[in-house]
């Protein structure tokens, strides 16, 4: 499982659409889709923080997940 898979599962678990999540965090749906498919990594702390806030995860755990 990669970080994109984890985010995908989270928004499905909350019955959100890709567009719902993108709108809530201020990204385009295309950018969010690229993260989910592994084409782009959300390495900026601010980007991860927005997703973590939406999903209720701790940012530091996701940084470890992305970096290792």
LUMLUMDREN-2810 file (N, C-alpha, C; in Angstrom, 1 decimal):
<atoms>
<atom><aa>X</aa><ch>A</ch><at>N</at><xx>0.9</xx><yy>-1.2</yy><zz>0.0</zz></atom>
<atom><aa>X</aa><ch>A</ch><at>CA</at><xx>0.0</xx><yy>0.0</yy><zz>0.0</zz></atom>
<atom><aa>X</aa><ch>A</ch><at>C</at><xx>0.9</xx><yy>1.2</yy><zz>0.0</zz></atom>
<atom><aa>X</aa><ch>A</ch><at>N</at><xx>0.6</xx><yy>2.2</yy><zz>-0.9</zz></atom>
<atom><aa>X</aa><ch>A</ch><at>CA</at><xx>1.3</xx><yy>3.4</yy><zz>-0.9</zz></atom>
<atom><aa>X</aa><ch>A</ch><at>C</at><xx>0.4</xx><yy>4.6</yy><zz>-0.3</zz></atom>
<atom><aa>X</aa><ch>A</ch><at>N</at><xx>1.0</xx><yy>5.7</yy><zz>-0.2</zz></atom>
<atom><aa>X</aa><ch>A</ch><at>CA</at><xx>0.3</xx><yy>6.9</yy><zz>0.4</zz></atom>
<atom><aa>X</aa><ch>A</ch><at>C</at><xx>-1.0</xx><yy>7.2</yy><zz>-0.4</zz></atom>
<atom><aa>X</aa><ch>A</ch><at>N</at><xx>-0.9</xx><yy>7.1</yy><zz>-1.7</zz></atom>
<atom><aa>X</aa><ch>A</ch><at>CA</at><xx>-2.1</xx><yy>7.3</yy><zz>-2.5</zz></atom>
<atom><aa>X</aa><ch>A</ch><at>C</at><xx>-3.2</xx><yy>6.4</yy><zz>-2.2</zz></atom>
<atom><aa>X</aa><ch>A</ch><at>N</at><xx>-2.9</xx><yy>5.1</yy><zz>-2.0</zz></atom>
<atom><aa>X</aa><ch>A</ch><at>CA</at><xx>-3.9</xx><yy>4.1</yy><zz>-1.7</zz></atom>
<atom><aa>X</aa><ch>A</ch><at>C</at><xx>-4.6</xx><yy>4.4</yy><zz>-0.4</zz></atom>
<atom><aa>X</aa><ch>A</ch><at>N</at><xx>-3.7</xx><yy>4.9</yy><zz>0.6</zz></atom>
<atom><aa>X</aa><ch>A</ch><at>CA</at><xx>-4.3</xx><yy>5.2</yy><zz>1.9</zz></atom>
<atom><aa>X</aa><ch>A</ch><at>C</at><xx>-5.3</xx><yy>6.4</yy><zz>1.8</zz></atom>
<atom><aa>X</aa><ch>A</ch><at>N</at><xx>-4.9</xx><yy>7.4</yy><zz>1.1</zz></atom>
<atom><aa>X</aa><ch>A</ch><at>CA</at><xx>-5.8</xx><yy>8.5</yy><zz>0.9</zz></atom>
<atom><aa>X</aa><ch>A</ch><at>C</at><xx>-7.1</xx><yy>8.1</yy><zz>0.2</zz></atom>
<atom><aa>X</aa><ch>A</ch><at>N</at><xx>-7.0</xx><yy>7.3</yy><zz>-0.8</zz></atom>
<atom><aa>X</aa><ch>A</ch><at>CA</at><xx>-8.1</xx><yy>6.8</yy><zz>-1.6</zz></atom>
<atom><aa>X</aa><ch>A</ch><at>C</at><xx>-9.1</xx><yy>6.1</yy><zz>-0.7</zz></atom>
<atom><aa>X</aa><ch>A</ch><at>N</at><xx>-8.6</xx><yy>5.2</yy><zz>0.2</zz></atom>
<atom><aa>X</aa><ch>A</ch><at>CA</at><xx>-9.4</xx><yy>4.5</yy><zz>1.1</zz></atom>
<atom><aa>X</aa><ch>A</ch><at>C</at><xx>-10.1</xx><yy>5.4</yy><zz>2.1</zz></atom>
<atom><aa>X</aa><ch>A</ch><at>N</at><xx>-9.4</xx><yy>6.4</yy><zz>2.5</zz></atom>
<atom><aa>X</aa><ch>A</ch><at>CA</at><xx>-9.9</xx><yy>7.3</yy><zz>3.5</zz></atom>
<atom><aa>X</aa><ch>A</ch><at>C</at><xx>-11.1</xx><yy>8.1</yy><zz>2.9</zz></atom>
<atom><aa>X</aa><ch>A</ch><at>N</at><xx>-11.0</xx><yy>8.6</yy><zz>1.7</zz></atom>
<atom><aa>X</aa><ch>A</ch><at>CA</at><xx>-12.2</xx><yy>9.4</yy><zz>1.2</zz></atom>
<atom><aa>X</aa><ch>A</ch><at>C</at><xx>-13.3</xx><yy>8.5</yy><zz>0.8</zz></atom>
<atom><aa>X</aa><ch>A</ch><at>N</at><xx>-13.0</xx><yy>7.3</yy><zz>0.4</zz></atom>
<atom><aa>X</aa><ch>A</ch><at>CA</at><xx>-14.1</xx><yy>6.3</yy><zz>0.2</zz></atom>
<atom><aa>X</aa><ch>A</ch><at>C</at><xx>-14.8</xx><yy>5.9</yy><zz>1.5</zz></atom>
<atom><aa>X</aa><ch>A</ch><at>N</at><xx>-14.0</xx><yy>5.7</yy><zz>2.5</zz></atom>
<atom><aa>X</aa><ch>A</ch><at>CA</at><xx>-14.6</xx><yy>5.4</yy><zz>3.9</zz></atom>
<atom><aa>X</aa><ch>A</ch><at>C</at><xx>-15.5</xx><yy>6.5</yy><zz>4.3</zz></atom>
<atom><aa>X</aa><ch>A</ch><at>N</at><xx>-15.2</xx><yy>7.7</yy><zz>4.0</zz></atom>
<atom><aa>X</aa><ch>A</ch><at>CA</at><xx>-16.1</xx><yy>8.9</yy><zz>4.5</zz></atom>
<atom><aa>X</aa><ch>A</ch><at>C</at><xx>-17.2</xx><yy>9.2</yy><zz>3.4</zz></atom>
<atom><aa>X</aa><ch>A</ch><at>N</at><xx>-17.3</xx><yy>8.4</yy><zz>2.4</zz></atom>
<atom><aa>X</aa><ch>A</ch><at>CA</at><xx>-18.3</xx><yy>8.6</yy><zz>1.3</zz></atom>
<atom><aa>X</aa><ch>A</ch><at>C</at><xx>-18.2</xx><yy>10.0</yy><zz>0.7</zz></atom>
<atom><aa>X</aa><ch>A</ch><at>N</at><xx>-16.9</xx><yy>10.3</yy><zz>0.4</zz></atom>
<atom><aa>X</aa><ch>A</ch><at>CA</at><xx>-16.6</xx><yy>11.6</yy><zz>-0.3</zz></atom>
<atom><aa>X</aa><ch>A</ch><at>C</at><xx>-16.2</xx><yy>11.2</yy><zz>-1.7</zz></atom>
<atom><aa>X</aa><ch>A</ch><at>N</at><xx>-16.3</xx><yy>12.2</yy><zz>-2.6</zz></atom>
<atom><aa>X</aa><ch>A</ch><at>CA</at><xx>-15.8</xx><yy>12.0</yy><zz>-4.0</zz></atom>
<atom><aa>X</aa><ch>A</ch><at>C</at><xx>-14.4</xx><yy>12.6</yy><zz>-4.1</zz></atom>
<atom><aa>X</aa><ch>A</ch><at>N</at><xx>-13.7</xx><yy>12.3</yy><zz>-5.1</zz></atom>
<atom><aa>X</aa><ch>A</ch><at>CA</at><xx>-12.4</xx><yy>13.0</yy><zz>-5.4</zz></atom>
<atom><aa>X</aa><ch>A</ch><at>C</at><xx>-12.6</xx><yy>14.5</yy><zz>-5.4</zz></atom>
<atom><aa>X</aa><ch>A</ch><at>N</at><xx>-13.7</xx><yy>14.9</yy><zz>-6.1</zz></atom>
<atom><aa>X</aa><ch>A</ch><at>CA</at><xx>-13.9</xx><yy>16.4</yy><zz>-6.2</zz></atom>
<atom><aa>X</aa><ch>A</ch><at>C</at><xx>-14.2</xx><yy>17.0</yy><zz>-4.8</zz></atom>
<atom><aa>X</aa><ch>A</ch><at>N</at><xx>-14.9</xx><yy>16.3</yy><zz>-4.0</zz></atom>
<atom><aa>X</aa><ch>A</ch><at>CA</at><xx>-15.2</xx><yy>16.8</yy><zz>-2.6</zz></atom>
<atom><aa>X</aa><ch>A</ch><at>C</at><xx>-13.9</xx><yy>17.0</yy><zz>-1.8</zz></atom>
<atom><aa>X</aa><ch>A</ch><at>N</at><xx>-13.1</xx><yy>16.0</yy><zz>-1.9</zz></atom>
<atom><aa>X</aa><ch>A</ch><at>CA</at><xx>-11.8</xx><yy>16.1</yy><zz>-1.1</zz></atom>
<atom><aa>X</aa><ch>A</ch><at>C</at><xx>-11.0</xx><yy>17.3</yy><zz>-1.7</zz></atom>
<atom><aa>X</aa><ch>A</ch><at>N</at><xx>-10.8</xx><yy>17.3</yy><zz>-3.0</zz></atom>
<atom><aa>X</aa><ch>A</ch><at>CA</at><xx>-10.0</xx><yy>18.4</yy><zz>-3.7</zz></atom>
<atom><aa>X</aa><ch>A</ch><at>C</at><xx>-10.6</xx><yy>19.8</yy><zz>-3.3</zz></atom>
<atom><aa>X</aa><ch>A</ch><at>N</at><xx>-11.9</xx><yy>19.9</yy><zz>-3.3</zz></atom>
<atom><aa>X</aa><ch>A</ch><at>CA</at><xx>-12.5</xx><yy>21.2</yy><zz>-3.0</zz></atom>
<atom><aa>X</aa><ch>A</ch><at>C</at><xx>-12.2</xx><yy>21.6</yy><zz>-1.5</zz></atom>
<atom><aa>X</aa><ch>A</ch><at>N</at><xx>-12.3</xx><yy>20.6</yy><zz>-0.6</zz></atom>
<atom><aa>X</aa><ch>A</ch><at>CA</at><xx>-12.1</xx><yy>20.9</yy><zz>0.8</zz></atom>
<atom><aa>X</aa><ch>A</ch><at>C</at><xx>-10.6</xx><yy>21.3</yy><zz>1.1</zz></atom>
<atom><aa>X</aa><ch>A</ch><at>N</at><xx>-9.7</xx><yy>20.7</yy><zz>0.4</zz></atom>
<atom><aa>X</aa><ch>A</ch><at>CA</at><xx>-8.3</xx><yy>21.1</yy><zz>0.7</zz></atom>
<atom><aa>X</aa><ch>A</ch><at>C</at><xx>-7.7</xx><yy>22.1</yy><zz>-0.3</zz></atom>
<atom><aa>X</aa><ch>A</ch><at>N</at><xx>-8.5</xx><yy>22.5</yy><zz>-1.2</zz></atom>
<atom><aa>X</aa><ch>A</ch><at>CA</at><xx>-8.0</xx><yy>23.6</yy><zz>-2.1</zz></atom>
<atom><aa>X</aa><ch>A</ch><at>C</at><xx>-7.1</xx><yy>23.1</yy><zz>-3.2</zz></atom>
<atom><aa>X</aa><ch>A</ch><at>N</at><xx>-7.1</xx><yy>21.9</yy><zz>-3.6</zz></atom>
<atom><aa>X</aa><ch>A</ch><at>CA</at><xx>-6.4</xx><yy>21.3</yy><zz>-4.7</zz></atom>
<atom><aa>X</aa><ch>A</ch><at>C</at><xx>-7.3</xx><yy>21.0</yy><zz>-5.9</zz></atom>
<atom><aa>X</aa><ch>A</ch><at>N</at><xx>-6.7</xx><yy>20.8</yy><zz>-7.0</zz></atom>
<atom><aa>X</aa><ch>A</ch><at>CA</at><xx>-7.5</xx><yy>20.3</yy><zz>-8.2</zz></atom>
<atom><aa>X</aa><ch>A</ch><at>C</at><xx>-7.7</xx><yy>18.8</yy><zz>-8.0</zz></atom>
<atom><aa>X</aa><ch>A</ch><at>N</at><xx>-8.8</xx><yy>18.3</yy><zz>-8.6</zz></atom>
<atom><aa>X</aa><ch>A</ch><at>CA</at><xx>-9.0</xx><yy>16.9</yy><zz>-8.6</zz></atom>
<atom><aa>X</aa><ch>A</ch><at>C</at><xx>-7.9</xx><yy>16.1</yy><zz>-9.3</zz></atom>
<atom><aa>X</aa><ch>A</ch><at>N</at><xx>-7.4</xx><yy>16.8</yy><zz>-10.4</zz></atom>
<atom><aa>X</aa><ch>A</ch><at>CA</at><xx>-6.3</xx><yy>16.1</yy><zz>-11.1</zz></atom>
<atom><aa>X</aa><ch>A</ch><at>C</at><xx>-5.1</xx><yy>15.9</yy><zz>-10.3</zz></atom>
<atom><aa>X</aa><ch>A</ch><at>N</at><xx>-4.7</xx><yy>16.9</yy><zz>-9.5</zz></atom>
<atom><aa>X</aa><ch>A</ch><at>CA</at><xx>-3.5</xx><yy>16.8</yy><zz>-8.6</zz></atom>
<atom><aa>X</aa><ch>A</ch><at>C</at><xx>-3.7</xx><yy>15.7</yy><zz>-7.6</zz></atom>
<atom><aa>X</aa><ch>A</ch><at>N</at><xx>-4.9</xx><yy>15.7</yy><zz>-7.0</zz></atom>
<atom><aa>X</aa><ch>A</ch><at>CA</at><xx>-5.2</xx><yy>14.7</yy><zz>-6.0</zz></atom>
<atom><aa>X</aa><ch>A</ch><at>C</at><xx>-5.2</xx><yy>13.3</yy><zz>-6.6</zz></atom>
<atom><aa>X</aa><ch>A</ch><at>N</at><xx>-5.7</xx><yy>13.2</yy><zz>-7.8</zz></atom>
<atom><aa>X</aa><ch>A</ch><at>CA</at><xx>-5.7</xx><yy>11.9</yy><zz>-8.5</zz></atom>
<atom><aa>X</aa><ch>A</ch><at>C</at><xx>-4.3</xx><yy>11.4</yy><zz>-8.8</zz></atom>
<atom><aa>X</aa><ch>A</ch><at>N</at><xx>-3.4</xx><yy>12.4</yy><zz>-9.2</zz></atom>
<atom><aa>X</aa><ch>A</ch><at>CA</at><xx>-2.0</xx><yy>12.0</yy><zz>-9.4</zz></atom>
<atom><aa>X</aa><ch>A</ch><at>C</at><xx>-1.3</xx><yy>11.5</yy><zz>-8.2</zz></atom>
<atom><aa>X</aa><ch>A</ch><at>N</at><xx>-1.7</xx><yy>12.1</yy><zz>-7.0</zz></atom>
<atom><aa>X</aa><ch>A</ch><at>CA</at><xx>-1.1</xx><yy>11.6</yy><zz>-5.7</zz></atom>
<atom><aa>X</aa><ch>A</ch><at>C</at><xx>-1.6</xx><yy>10.2</yy><zz>-5.5</zz></atom>
<atom><aa>X</aa><ch>A</ch><at>N</at><xx>-2.8</xx><yy>9.9</yy><zz>-5.7</zz></atom>
<atom><aa>X</aa><ch>A</ch><at>CA</at><xx>-3.4</xx><yy>8.6</yy><zz>-5.5</zz></atom>
<atom><aa>X</aa><ch>A</ch><at>C</at><xx>-2.8</xx><yy>7.5</yy><zz>-6.4</zz></atom>
<atom><aa>X</aa><ch>A</ch><at>N</at><xx>-2.5</xx><yy>7.9</yy><zz>-7.6</zz></atom>
<atom><aa>X</aa><ch>A</ch><at>CA</at><xx>-1.9</xx><yy>6.9</yy><zz>-8.5</zz></atom>
<atom><aa>X</aa><ch>A</ch><at>C</at><xx>-0.4</xx><yy>6.8</yy><zz>-8.4</zz></atom>
<atom><aa>X</aa><ch>A</ch><at>N</at><xx>0.2</xx><yy>7.6</yy><zz>-7.6</zz></atom>
<atom><aa>X</aa><ch>A</ch><at>CA</at><xx>1.7</xx><yy>7.6</yy><zz>-7.4</zz></atom>
<atom><aa>X</aa><ch>A</ch><at>C</at><xx>2.5</xx><yy>8.4</yy><zz>-8.4</zz></atom>
<atom><aa>X</aa><ch>A</ch><at>N</at><xx>1.8</xx><yy>9.2</yy><zz>-9.2</zz></atom>
<atom><aa>X</aa><ch>A</ch><at>CA</at><xx>2.6</xx><yy>10.0</yy><zz>-10.2</zz></atom>
<atom><aa>X</aa><ch>A</ch><at>C</at><xx>3.3</xx><yy>11.2</yy><zz>-9.5</zz></atom>
<atom><aa>X</aa><ch>A</ch><at>N</at><xx>2.7</xx><yy>11.6</yy><zz>-8.4</zz></atom>
<atom><aa>X</aa><ch>A</ch><at>CA</at><xx>3.2</xx><yy>12.8</yy><zz>-7.7</zz></atom>
<atom><aa>X</aa><ch>A</ch><at>C</at><xx>3.2</xx><yy>12.5</yy><zz>-6.2</zz></atom>
<atom><aa>X</aa><ch>A</ch><at>N</at><xx>4.2</xx><yy>12.9</yy><zz>-5.5</zz></atom>
<atom><aa>X</aa><ch>A</ch><at>CA</at><xx>4.2</xx><yy>12.7</yy><zz>-4.0</zz></atom>
<atom><aa>X</aa><ch>A</ch><at>C</at><xx>3.9</xx><yy>14.0</yy><zz>-3.3</zz></atom>
<atom><aa>X</aa><ch>A</ch><at>N</at><xx>3.0</xx><yy>14.0</yy><zz>-2.3</zz></atom>
<atom><aa>X</aa><ch>A</ch><at>CA</at><xx>2.7</xx><yy>15.3</yy><zz>-1.6</zz></atom>
<atom><aa>X</aa><ch>A</ch><at>C</at><xx>3.8</xx><yy>15.5</yy><zz>-0.6</zz></atom>
<atom><aa>X</aa><ch>A</ch><at>N</at><xx>5.0</xx><yy>16.0</yy><zz>-1.0</zz></atom>
<atom><aa>X</aa><ch>A</ch><at>CA</at><xx>6.1</xx><yy>16.2</yy><zz>0.0</zz></atom>
<atom><aa>X</aa><ch>A</ch><at>C</at><xx>6.1</xx><yy>17.4</yy><zz>0.8</zz></atom>
<atom><aa>X</aa><ch>A</ch><at>N</at><xx>5.3</xx><yy>18.4</yy><zz>0.4</zz></atom>
<atom><aa>X</aa><ch>A</ch><at>CA</at><xx>5.2</xx><yy>19.6</yy><zz>1.1</zz></atom>
<atom><aa>X</aa><ch>A</ch><at>C</at><xx>4.4</xx><yy>19.4</yy><zz>2.4</zz></atom>
<atom><aa>X</aa><ch>A</ch><at>N</at><xx>5.0</xx><yy>19.9</yy><zz>3.5</zz></atom>
<atom><aa>X</aa><ch>A</ch><at>CA</at><xx>4.3</xx><yy>19.7</yy><zz>4.8</zz></atom>
<atom><aa>X</aa><ch>A</ch><at>C</at><xx>2.9</xx><yy>20.3</yy><zz>4.8</zz></atom>
<atom><aa>X</aa><ch>A</ch><at>N</at><xx>2.7</xx><yy>21.5</yy><zz>4.2</zz></atom>
<atom><aa>X</aa><ch>A</ch><at>CA</at><xx>1.4</xx><yy>22.1</yy><zz>4.1</zz></atom>
<atom><aa>X</aa><ch>A</ch><at>C</at><xx>0.4</xx><yy>21.2</yy><zz>3.4</zz></atom>
<atom><aa>X</aa><ch>A</ch><at>N</at><xx>0.8</xx><yy>20.6</yy><zz>2.3</zz></atom>
<atom><aa>X</aa><ch>A</ch><at>CA</at><xx>-0.1</xx><yy>19.7</yy><zz>1.6</zz></atom>
<atom><aa>X</aa><ch>A</ch><at>C</at><xx>-0.5</xx><yy>18.5</yy><zz>2.4</zz></atom>
<atom><aa>X</aa><ch>A</ch><at>N</at><xx>0.5</xx><yy>17.8</yy><zz>3.1</zz></atom>
<atom><aa>X</aa><ch>A</ch><at>CA</at><xx>0.1</xx><yy>16.7</yy><zz>3.9</zz></atom>
<atom><aa>X</aa><ch>A</ch><at>C</at><xx>-0.7</xx><yy>17.1</yy><zz>5.1</zz></atom>
<atom><aa>X</aa><ch>A</ch><at>N</at><xx>-0.4</xx><yy>18.3</yy><zz>5.7</zz></atom>
<atom><aa>X</aa><ch>A</ch><at>CA</at><xx>-1.2</xx><yy>18.8</yy><zz>6.8</zz></atom>
<atom><aa>X</aa><ch>A</ch><at>C</at><xx>-2.7</xx><yy>18.9</yy><zz>6.5</zz></atom>
<atom><aa>X</aa><ch>A</ch><at>N</at><xx>-3.0</xx><yy>19.4</yy><zz>5.3</zz></atom>
<atom><aa>X</aa><ch>A</ch><at>CA</at><xx>-4.4</xx><yy>19.6</yy><zz>4.9</zz></atom>
<atom><aa>X</aa><ch>A</ch><at>C</at><xx>-5.1</xx><yy>18.2</yy><zz>4.8</zz></atom>
<atom><aa>X</aa><ch>A</ch><at>N</at><xx>-4.4</xx><yy>17.3</yy><zz>4.2</zz></atom>
<atom><aa>X</aa><ch>A</ch><at>CA</at><xx>-5.0</xx><yy>15.9</yy><zz>4.0</zz></atom>
<atom><aa>X</aa><ch>A</ch><at>C</at><xx>-5.2</xx><yy>15.3</yy><zz>5.4</zz></atom>
<atom><aa>X</aa><ch>A</ch><at>N</at><xx>-4.2</xx><yy>15.4</yy><zz>6.3</zz></atom>
<atom><aa>X</aa><ch>A</ch><at>CA</at><xx>-4.2</xx><yy>14.9</yy><zz>7.6</zz></atom>
<atom><aa>X</aa><ch>A</ch><at>C</at><xx>-5.3</xx><yy>15.5</yy><zz>8.4</zz></atom>
<atom><aa>X</aa><ch>A</ch><at>N</at><xx>-5.5</xx><yy>16.8</yy><zz>8.3</zz></atom>
<atom><aa>X</aa><ch>A</ch><at>CA</at><xx>-6.6</xx><yy>17.4</yy><zz>9.0</zz></atom>
<atom><aa>X</aa><ch>A</ch><at>C</at><xx>-7.9</xx><yy>16.9</yy><zz>8.6</zz></atom>
<atom><aa>X</aa><ch>A</ch><at>N</at><xx>-8.1</xx><yy>16.7</yy><zz>7.3</zz></atom>
<atom><aa>X</aa><ch>A</ch><at>CA</at><xx>-9.4</xx><yy>16.3</yy><zz>6.7</zz></atom>
<atom><aa>X</aa><ch>A</ch><at>C</at><xx>-9.7</xx><yy>14.8</yy><zz>7.2</zz></atom>
<atom><aa>X</aa><ch>A</ch><at>N</at><xx>-8.6</xx><yy>14.0</yy><zz>7.2</zz></atom>
<atom><aa>X</aa><ch>A</ch><at>CA</at><xx>-8.8</xx><yy>12.6</yy><zz>7.5</zz></atom>
<atom><aa>X</aa><ch>A</ch><at>C</at><xx>-8.5</xx><yy>12.2</yy><zz>9.0</zz></atom>
<atom><aa>X</aa><ch>A</ch><at>N</at><xx>-8.0</xx><yy>13.2</yy><zz>9.8</zz></atom>
<atom><aa>X</aa><ch>A</ch><at>CA</at><xx>-7.8</xx><yy>13.0</yy><zz>11.2</zz></atom>
<atom><aa>X</aa><ch>A</ch><at>C</at><xx>-6.6</xx><yy>12.2</yy><zz>11.5</zz></atom>
<atom><aa>X</aa><ch>A</ch><at>N</at><xx>-5.6</xx><yy>12.3</yy><zz>10.7</zz></atom>
<atom><aa>X</aa><ch>A</ch><at>CA</at><xx>-4.3</xx><yy>11.5</yy><zz>10.9</zz></atom>
<atom><aa>X</aa><ch>A</ch><at>C</at><xx>-3.2</xx><yy>12.5</yy><zz>11.4</zz></atom>
<atom><aa>X</aa><ch>A</ch><at>N</at><xx>-2.2</xx><yy>12.0</yy><zz>12.0</zz></atom>
<atom><aa>X</aa><ch>A</ch><at>CA</at><xx>-1.1</xx><yy>12.8</yy><zz>12.5</zz></atom>
<atom><aa>X</aa><ch>A</ch><at>C</at><xx>-0.1</xx><yy>13.0</yy><zz>11.3</zz></atom>
<atom><aa>X</aa><ch>A</ch><at>N</at><xx>0.2</xx><yy>14.2</yy><zz>11.0</zz></atom>
<atom><aa>X</aa><ch>A</ch><at>CA</at><xx>1.1</xx><yy>14.5</yy><zz>9.9</zz></atom>
<atom><aa>X</aa><ch>A</ch><at>C</at><xx>2.4</xx><yy>13.8</yy><zz>10.0</zz></atom>
<atom><aa>X</aa><ch>A</ch><at>N</at><xx>3.0</xx><yy>13.7</yy><zz>11.2</zz></atom>
<atom><aa>X</aa><ch>A</ch><at>CA</at><xx>4.4</xx><yy>13.1</yy><zz>11.3</zz></atom>
<atom><aa>X</aa><ch>A</ch><at>C</at><xx>4.4</xx><yy>11.7</yy><zz>10.9</zz></atom>
<atom><aa>X</aa><ch>A</ch><at>N</at><xx>3.3</xx><yy>11.0</yy><zz>11.1</zz></atom>
<atom><aa>X</aa><ch>A</ch><at>CA</at><xx>3.2</xx><yy>9.6</yy><zz>10.7</zz></atom>
<atom><aa>X</aa><ch>A</ch><at>C</at><xx>3.2</xx><yy>9.4</yy><zz>9.2</zz></atom>
<atom><aa>X</aa><ch>A</ch><at>N</at><xx>2.5</xx><yy>10.4</yy><zz>8.5</zz></atom>
<atom><aa>X</aa><ch>A</ch><at>CA</at><xx>2.5</xx><yy>10.3</yy><zz>7.1</zz></atom>
<atom><aa>X</aa><ch>A</ch><at>C</at><xx>3.8</xx><yy>10.7</yy><zz>6.5</zz></atom>
<atom><aa>X</aa><ch>A</ch><at>N</at><xx>4.6</xx><yy>11.7</yy><zz>7.1</zz></atom>
<atom><aa>X</aa><ch>A</ch><at>CA</at><xx>5.9</xx><yy>12.0</yy><zz>6.6</zz></atom>
<atom><aa>X</aa><ch>A</ch><at>C</at><xx>6.8</xx><yy>10.7</yy><zz>6.6</zz></atom>
<atom><aa>X</aa><ch>A</ch><at>N</at><xx>6.7</xx><yy>10.0</yy><zz>7.7</zz></atom>
<atom><aa>X</aa><ch>A</ch><at>CA</at><xx>7.5</xx><yy>8.7</yy><zz>7.8</zz></atom>
<atom><aa>X</aa><ch>A</ch><at>C</at><xx>7.1</xx><yy>7.8</yy><zz>6.7</zz></atom>
<atom><aa>X</aa><ch>A</ch><at>N</at><xx>5.8</xx><yy>7.7</yy><zz>6.5</zz></atom>
<atom><aa>X</aa><ch>A</ch><at>CA</at><xx>5.2</xx><yy>6.8</yy><zz>5.4</zz></atom>
<atom><aa>X</aa><ch>A</ch><at>C</at><xx>5.7</xx><yy>7.2</yy><zz>4.1</zz></atom>
<atom><aa>X</aa><ch>A</ch><at>N</at><xx>5.8</xx><yy>8.5</yy><zz>3.8</zz></atom>
<atom><aa>X</aa><ch>A</ch><at>CA</at><xx>6.2</xx><yy>9.0</yy><zz>2.5</zz></atom>
<atom><aa>X</aa><ch>A</ch><at>C</at><xx>7.7</xx><yy>8.8</yy><zz>2.3</zz></atom>
<atom><aa>X</aa><ch>A</ch><at>N</at><xx>8.5</xx><yy>9.1</yy><zz>3.3</zz></atom>
<atom><aa>X</aa><ch>A</ch><at>CA</at><xx>9.9</xx><yy>9.1</yy><zz>3.2</zz></atom>
<atom><aa>X</aa><ch>A</ch><at>C</at><xx>10.6</xx><yy>7.7</yy><zz>3.2</zz></atom>
<atom><aa>X</aa><ch>A</ch><at>N</at><xx>9.9</xx><yy>6.7</yy><zz>3.8</zz></atom>
<atom><aa>X</aa><ch>A</ch><at>CA</at><xx>10.5</xx><yy>5.4</yy><zz>3.9</zz></atom>
<atom><aa>X</aa><ch>A</ch><at>C</at><xx>9.8</xx><yy>4.3</yy><zz>3.2</zz></atom>
</atoms>
